[in-house]
Amino acid sequence: RVSEVMNTEALTIPVTATMSDATRALAKTGDSGAVIVDEDNMAKGFISNSDIIRYFSDETDVVSGLGFTAIRALDNEDVRDRIARMSNINVMEVATKGVIHIEPNALFEEACTMLAEKRLKELPVVHEGKLLGVVHRQDLMDFLADTLEQEQKAAQQN
């Protein structure tokens, strides 16, 4: 079951946080994303490092001409201005609102399928809207490796 492999120490971002807060939290922990929660730990959204980078890149200037497209190089002042604007934007303006999630009683195989088919790096574990934890790809790999090792030891003893 998913509840057996999930990590209950999931990185969360408060629903009141700014884009700046979310960026710093993800950079500090090295996580690829975080569930956005309200004061009752109810999952309200998900923000990933890809969302943040995409948001920032959407502000780059694109110049098109006859048969070419070029992205105008940003000077340092432009970069600082764009980063400063992020500090005033609520994280929910950029976050994915419909949190793709899995129930804690779901099968291990279901988590593998969801991560693979949806190309996710992590999957929030939610029950009745409340965040219980998260399953990372690495959690599944660790479980598989441990199970294979146990199987190998059992086979050697027989």
C-alpha positions as a printed NumPy array, in Angstrom:
array([[  0.   ,   0.   ,   0.   ],
       [  1.022,   3.592,  -0.614],
       [  0.779,   4.351,   3.108],
       [  3.693,   1.948,   3.673],
       [  6.078,   3.731,   1.296],
       [  5.008,   7.383,   1.58 ],
       [  7.113,  10.043,   3.212],
       [  5.141,  11.826,   5.941],
       [  7.659,  14.689,   6.053],
       [  6.422,  16.316,   2.841],
       [  7.519,  19.839,   1.992],
       [  4.501,  22.131,   2.152],
       [  4.006,  25.75 ,   1.206],
       [  1.283,  27.834,   2.915],
       [ -1.527,  29.027,   0.656],
       [ -0.604,  32.599,   1.687],
       [  3.022,  32.29 ,   0.476],
       [  4.515,  34.329,  -2.327],
       [  6.35 ,  32.971,  -5.35 ],
       [  9.518,  34.182,  -3.671],
       [  8.761,  32.064,  -0.566],
       [  8.093,  28.975,  -2.693],
       [ 11.248,  29.477,  -4.759],
       [ 13.426,  29.786,  -1.666],
       [ 11.828,  26.731,  -0.001],
       [ 12.357,  24.514,  -3.058],
       [ 15.912,  25.763,  -3.554],
       [ 16.792,  25.207,   0.106],
       [ 15.473,  21.638,   0.278],
       [ 16.309,  20.548,  -3.257],
       [ 12.772,  19.196,  -3.656],
       [ 11.266,  19.354,  -7.133],
       [  7.887,  20.511,  -5.852],
       [  5.662,  21.121,  -2.861],
       [  2.023,  20.789,  -1.946],
       [  0.327,  24.07 ,  -1.124],
       [ -1.811,  23.717,   1.988],
       [ -4.189,  25.839,   4.021],
       [ -4.115,  26.193,   7.822],
       [ -5.912,  22.822,   8.181],
       [ -3.322,  21.004,   6.03 ],
       [ -5.842,  20.655,   3.209],
       [ -4.163,  20.315,  -0.204],
       [ -5.021,  23.375,  -2.304],
       [ -2.407,  23.265,  -5.039],
       [  1.007,  22.094,  -6.154],
       [  3.995,  24.175,  -7.185],
       [  7.018,  22.659,  -8.917],
       [ 10.405,  24.018,  -9.827],
       [  9.273,  23.617, -13.456],
       [  6.257,  25.876, -12.779],
       [  8.535,  28.544, -11.349],
       [ 11.05 ,  28.353, -14.183],
       [  8.225,  28.337, -16.755],
       [  6.663,  31.4  , -15.114],
       [  9.975,  33.212, -15.211],
       [ 10.694,  32.194, -18.812],
       [  7.249,  33.363, -19.959],
       [  8.484,  36.877, -19.297],
       [ 11.444,  36.624, -21.679],
       [ 11.233,  38.626, -24.869],
       [ 10.9  ,  36.637, -28.069],
       [ 11.837,  38.292, -31.354],
       [ 10.594,  36.706, -34.59 ],
       [ 11.618,  37.553, -38.119],
       [ 11.734,  35.966, -41.554],
       [ 12.414,  32.335, -40.791],
       [ 14.   ,  32.843, -37.373],
       [ 13.081,  33.128, -33.737],
       [ 15.446,  34.434, -31.106],
       [ 15.133,  35.026, -27.4  ],
       [ 16.493,  38.401, -26.391],
       [ 19.233,  38.032, -23.821],
       [ 18.256,  39.547, -20.505],
       [ 20.583,  42.034, -18.943],
       [ 21.199,  41.88 , -15.207],
       [ 18.746,  44.705, -14.479],
       [ 15.928,  42.932, -16.32 ],
       [ 16.615,  39.759, -14.337],
       [ 16.567,  41.586, -11.009],
       [ 13.301,  43.35 , -11.92 ],
       [ 11.632,  40.106, -12.917],
       [ 12.779,  38.355,  -9.757],
       [ 11.56 ,  41.285,  -7.645],
       [  8.093,  41.038,  -9.238],
       [  7.906,  37.393,  -8.11 ],
       [  8.004,  38.442,  -4.466],
       [  4.61 ,  40.141,  -4.813],
       [  2.791,  37.288,  -6.538],
       [  0.813,  34.763,  -4.485],
       [  1.966,  31.203,  -5.141],
       [ -1.597,  30.114,  -6.009],
       [ -1.528,  32.357,  -9.107],
       [  1.079,  30.051, -10.646],
       [  0.378,  26.746,  -8.891],
       [ -1.578,  23.852, -10.317],
       [ -4.949,  23.973,  -8.563],
       [ -6.177,  20.437,  -9.197],
       [ -3.717,  18.446,  -7.126],
       [ -2.971,  15.101,  -8.759],
       [ -2.868,  12.774,  -5.785],
       [ -3.287,   9.231,  -4.575],
       [ -5.128,   7.755,  -1.593],
       [ -3.097,   6.125,   1.2  ],
       [ -4.823,   2.755,   0.711],
       [ -3.98 ,   2.623,  -3.02 ],
       [ -1.755,  -0.163,  -4.237],
       [  1.964,   0.294,  -4.802],
       [  1.422,  -0.487,  -8.503],
       [ -1.088,   2.366,  -8.8  ],
       [  1.514,   4.842,  -7.531],
       [  4.057,   3.499, -10.038],
       [  1.532,   3.835, -12.864],
       [  0.536,   7.383, -11.943],
       [  4.132,   8.577, -11.602],
       [  5.094,   6.981, -14.921],
       [  2.058,   7.942, -17.002],
       [  1.816,  11.494, -15.729],
       [  5.62 ,  11.927, -15.69 ],
       [  5.601,  13.099, -12.08 ],
       [  8.564,  13.142,  -9.724],
       [  6.387,  13.   ,  -6.642],
       [  2.797,  12.255,  -5.811],
       [  0.918,  13.751,  -2.868],
       [ -0.931,  11.271,  -0.656],
       [ -4.292,  12.804,   0.244],
       [ -7.339,  11.51 ,   2.111],
       [-10.563,  13.527,   2.181],
       [ -8.63 ,  16.572,   0.962],
       [ -6.045,  16.429,   3.752],
       [ -2.368,  15.958,   2.93 ],
       [ -0.909,  12.897,   4.669],
       [  2.432,  12.661,   2.891],
       [  4.086,  12.295,  -0.479],
       [  5.498,   9.449,  -2.533],
       [  8.675,  10.289,  -4.442],
       [ 10.038,   8.147,  -7.247],
       [ 12.98 ,   7.415,  -4.962],
       [ 10.632,   6.05 ,  -2.273],
       [  9.334,   3.522,  -4.795],
       [ 12.846,   2.639,  -5.972],
       [ 13.98 ,   2.108,  -2.369],
       [ 11.   ,  -0.164,  -1.71 ],
       [ 11.712,  -2.182,  -4.862],
       [ 15.408,  -2.525,  -4.024],
       [ 14.655,  -3.62 ,  -0.438],
       [ 12.091,  -6.151,  -1.629],
       [ 14.487,  -7.571,  -4.225],
       [ 17.203,  -7.892,  -1.6  ],
       [ 14.835,  -9.72 ,   0.765],
       [ 13.766, -12.059,  -2.05 ],
       [ 17.377, -12.808,  -2.916],
       [ 18.267, -13.594,   0.712],
       [ 15.231, -15.859,   1.046],
       [ 16.174, -17.713,  -2.152],
       [ 19.757, -18.23 ,  -0.912],
       [ 18.502, -19.726,   2.372],
       [ 16.401, -22.343,   0.531]])
